[in-house]
Amino acid sequence: MKYLRFLFIGILFGIIMTKGEVVSWFRMQEMFRFDGFHMYGVIGTAVIVTAIWIFLVKKFNARSIDNTPLKFKIMSLQWTRLLLGGIIFGLGWAMTGACPGPLYVLAGHGHLIILVVIAAALLGTLTYGVLRDKLPH
């Protein structure tokens, strides 16, 4: 019963992604071809809202739902990692037509082929977990 809130948040997330046309293959291709502003507007709005949220969390020393303090760790920018990660992420997004966020929303819409992408994403995450100690960080 305590996990019901996460189900509600997931359903709300799916509705927002659908109504915002963020799960639309057309919108994603439009973005990658620089033919439309829609997706850039959505991503830009998300960045601004997140920045405001982080500011408020820090200002009011907010705590998580289980009352632990929220902390932000300052990480050094390692351009090689960021560039390589961005290239892999972008290629995956361009090839599948979906970033990780809407994968489950697309599956919920009945696009069952996206289950292959979900399985590949989970396999990639598992592979990283196994190899993490051997990779440069």
HELIX and SHEET records of a PDB file:
HELIX    1   1 LEU A    4  LYS A   19  1                                  16    
HELIX    2   2 TRP A   25  PHE A   32  1                                   8    
HELIX    3   3 HIS A   38  LYS A   59  1                                  22    
HELIX    4   4 TRP A   79  THR A   96  1                                  18    
HELIX    5   5 LEU A  103  GLY A  108  1                                   6    
HELIX    6   6 ILE A  114  LEU A  131  1                                  18    
HELIX    7   7 ARG A  132  LYS A  134  5                                   3    
END                                                                             
